[in-house]
Amino acid sequence: MSLPPLRLKKNEDRRLRAGHLWVFSNEVDTVKTPLSAFEAGQAVEIQDNKGEAIGNGYVNPHSLICARLVSRDTEHVLGKSLLVHRLNMALSLRERLFDKPYYRLVFGDADNLPGLIVDRFGDVLVAQITTAGMERCKADVVTALEQVIKPTAILFRNDTSNRRMEGLESYTETALGTVPDHVILEENGIRFNAPLLAGQKTGWFYDHRLNRARMQHYVPGKRVLDVFSYIGGWGIQAATAGATQTICVDSSEAALTQVQQNATLNHVADRVSILQGDAFDVLKSLRADHEKFDVVILDPPAFIKRSKDMRAGLEAYQRINQQAMQLLAKDGILVSASCSFHLPRTGLRDAMLRASRHIDRHLQIIEQGHQGPDHPVHPAIPETDYLKTFIGRILPSA
């Protein structure tokens, strides 16, 4: 298949040849290949400034990331055949890692499928498309998923905010079968009832699987506070691991109702309670009531969604960590996480340090965690390495 060329400026091919997959609009030779000549999502052959092919990809003239490399073999264009191959490669990794079909099946660029996210809940798949190029191939995505996974249902949760940057509309659509409102999944041997149609993102956050497993070592016989709990991923696992009491905090009434249902599902309802409200306000109220916890878990949404949010976001991370530390009993454990890509790992660590020093506490970092192996990192694309977790011990200053 002969594809229209997208020509790069001199030396702008270096990053692609070094392993990256993105082309930025200022790297394109718009004299020889004007971006205005392309449609959003159109397949192209990406070339260096001399016209030598680097590989195939797709273009979006309306986006800062104006093209994405799909294959370095010019014979392999994005379509059913390539999708089936890449899905099989992604599946082989997950089947090597997990004995049950509950995981992130596709993690975009890191699985060589830029613009596609797929979470697996047994026979039900929830997918997100985030680029115009992958949107054009949606029918092939469905066909390929049917061939590789043979699911009973496929749901597209194409309602993420980053679709706007690609000029794409927001929608939710059932592409195959009948999608249930809720589905049972299993993580670390514990069952959860997750909302697919009305939940956050795809309904569940598989990325913290290993961090939640490590957390369980610190909670037997302890009183635990799970802040930003969503449907209880951390709190329910703390209770099943032997915590004497777990309080889950979230602003969503629907999420907290799901916490209670998941507590009942795992036979720990007598040790799990809920508090609804803004996390900062709830922590302030708990401190005013002189409440103390042995373990506090912080898994907030991204406080830094854009680089210009850095200053305010850093202040928010320091503030929430300080409030959590003030609720810890002597020799308490703080589990602190961030999913903000723009916040480096050292940024979260330093926010925890500043918080501890502000209240005259000593912080020991005991463990560090990151996203699970079903969220692999593309070594040339730092954006794929986004999740960080610290388990800290908080002691009085000596």
Secondary structure, DSSP 8 states (H G I E B T S, - for coil): ----EEEB-TTTTHHHHTT--EEEGGGB-TTTS-GGGS-TTEEEEEE-TTS-EEEEEEE-TTSSEEEEEEESSTT--SSHHHHHHHHHHHHHHHHHH-SSSEEEEEEGGGGT-TTEEEEEETTEEEEEE-SHHHHHTHHHHHHHHHHHH--SEEEEEE--GGGGGGT---EEEEEES---SEEEEEETTEEEEEESSSSSTTS--GGGHHHHHHHGGG-TT-EEEEES-TTTHHHHHHHHTT-SEEEEEES-HHHHHHHHHHHHHTT-GGGEEEEES-HHHHHHHHHHTT--EEEEEE----S-SSGGGHHHHHHHHHHHHHHHHHTEEEEEEEEEEE--TTS-HHHHHHHHHHHHHHTTEEEEEEEEEE--TTS---TT-GGG---EEEEEEEEE--
